[in-house]
Amino acid sequence: MAPLSPSAQKIQDLLKSLGYSYTVIEHAESTRTAQEAADRAGCELGQIVKSLIFRGKTSGKPILVLTSGANRVDEGLISEYAGEPIGRADADFVRTVTGFAIGGVPPLGHVQHMETYLDQDFLQYQTIWAAAGTPKAIFELTPADLQRMTQAAIVRIKA
């Protein structure tokens, strides 16, 4: 197997250091979109973890929403959970707070700690797939482990 790119290796090393035996897989083709990731993983769209960064409009704090690839985020719900209006973060803000570029943002290993919300719809699946630091790298894990490693609140994400 070819060596992982530095960003994907960072996630592989982090998973190992946290005691998980999950394996980062780097594909030749893109996993940038949820549909591309589902195609590469051979799973349902709903099993793909989209790591979306929002920004509190009052506090400026980063907010991580881990949502199912099949769902669209209800920003009003997230604003309620966060206690302030939110807006979608731009690419520079995402890179600053996560250390990763949009399209490969993993659910963990970020530069800054973030308030995190996990889509309750993941609980119907035995395993799910998340980005691993690049737009071509993903790894399979359980919803329970994702919640544990991110300390996310499990909430309703879609309207």
C-alpha positions in Angstrom: 0.0 0.0 0.0 1.3 3.5 -0.9 2.2 5.8 2.0 -0.4 8.3 3.1 -0.1 12.0 2.3 1.0 14.0 5.3 -2.5 15.2 6.2 -4.0 11.7 6.0 -1.0 10.3 8.0 -1.7 12.9 10.7 -5.2 11.5 11.1 -4.0 7.9 11.0 -1.5 8.7 13.7 -4.1 10.6 15.8 -6.5 7.6 15.6 -3.8 5.2 16.7 -2.7 7.5 19.6 -6.3 7.6 20.8 -6.4 3.8 20.9 -8.4 3.2 17.7 -7.5 0.7 15.1 -9.3 2.4 12.2 -7.5 2.6 8.9 -7.3 5.7 6.8 -7.7 4.9 3.1 -6.4 7.3 0.5 -8.1 6.9 -2.9 -6.8 7.9 -6.4 -10.2 9.5 -7.0 -11.8 12.4 -5.1 -13.9 11.8 -1.9 -14.5 15.6 -1.7 -18.3 15.4 -1.9 -20.5 13.2 0.1 -21.6 11.3 -3.0 -18.0 10.8 -4.1 -17.1 9.5 -0.7 -20.1 7.1 -0.7 -19.1 5.8 -4.1 -15.5 5.2 -3.0 -16.6 3.6 0.3 -19.4 1.5 -1.3 -21.9 2.7 1.3 -25.1 4.7 1.5 -25.0 8.5 1.2 -26.4 8.7 4.7 -23.3 6.9 6.1 -21.0 9.8 5.1 -19.9 12.3 7.7 -19.9 15.8 6.4 -17.7 18.0 8.7 -19.1 21.5 8.3 -17.7 24.5 10.1 -20.0 27.4 11.1 -19.1 30.6 12.8 -21.0 32.2 15.7 -22.1 35.6 14.5 -21.8 37.1 17.9 -18.8 35.3 19.5 -16.9 34.4 16.3 -16.4 30.9 17.7 -16.0 27.9 15.4 -18.8 25.4 15.5 -18.4 21.9 14.0 -21.5 20.1 12.7 -21.0 16.4 11.8 -24.0 15.7 9.6 -25.1 12.8 7.5 -24.3 13.1 3.8 -28.0 12.7 3.0 -29.0 15.6 5.2 -29.1 19.4 4.8 -28.3 21.3 8.0 -31.1 23.4 9.5 -29.0 26.4 10.6 -31.8 27.6 12.8 -31.5 24.5 14.9 -27.8 24.8 15.2 -28.2 28.5 16.2 -30.5 27.4 19.0 -28.0 24.8 20.2 -25.1 27.3 20.0 -27.1 30.0 21.7 -26.4 32.6 18.9 -27.0 33.1 15.2 -24.5 31.3 13.0 -23.1 31.6 9.5 -21.2 29.3 7.2 -17.4 29.8 7.7 -15.3 30.8 4.7 -12.3 28.7 3.5 -9.7 30.8 5.3 -11.5 30.5 8.7 -12.0 26.7 8.2 -8.3 26.2 7.5 -7.3 28.5 10.5 -9.5 26.6 13.0 -9.1 23.1 11.7 -5.7 23.0 9.9 -7.4 21.4 6.9 -8.8 22.6 3.6 -12.6 22.3 2.8 -13.3 19.0 1.2 -11.0 17.0 3.5 -11.9 18.3 7.0 -11.9 15.4 9.4 -14.1 15.2 12.4 -11.0 15.4 14.8 -7.5 16.6 15.0 -8.3 20.3 14.6 -6.0 23.2 15.6 -8.8 24.7 17.8 -11.2 22.9 20.1 -14.8 23.4 18.8 -18.3 23.1 20.1 -19.5 20.0 18.1 -22.9 18.6 17.1 -23.4 15.1 15.8 -26.4 14.2 13.6 -28.7 11.7 15.4 -29.4 10.1 12.0 -26.0 8.3 12.2 -27.3 6.2 15.1 -29.2 4.0 12.6 -25.9 2.7 11.0 -23.4 0.2 12.3 -20.6 2.1 10.6 -20.1 5.5 9.0 -17.3 7.1 6.9 -15.5 10.3 7.6 -12.9 12.5 5.8 -9.3 12.0 6.9 -7.5 15.2 6.2 -7.5 15.3 2.4 -10.1 15.4 -0.4 -9.1 11.8 -1.2 -8.9 10.2 2.2 -11.6 8.6 4.3 -11.9 6.1 7.2 -14.7 3.9 8.5 -15.8 4.1 12.2 -18.8 3.5 14.4 -21.1 6.4 15.4 -20.4 5.7 19.1 -16.7 6.1 18.6 -17.2 9.3 16.5 -19.3 10.7 19.4 -16.6 9.7 21.9 -13.6 11.1 20.0 -15.3 14.4 19.3 -17.3 14.8 22.5 -20.2 15.9 20.3 -23.7 16.5 21.5 -26.1 14.2 19.6 -28.8 16.3 18.1 -31.3 16.7 15.3 -29.6 18.4 12.4 -32.3 18.5 9.7 -35.5 20.4 9.9 
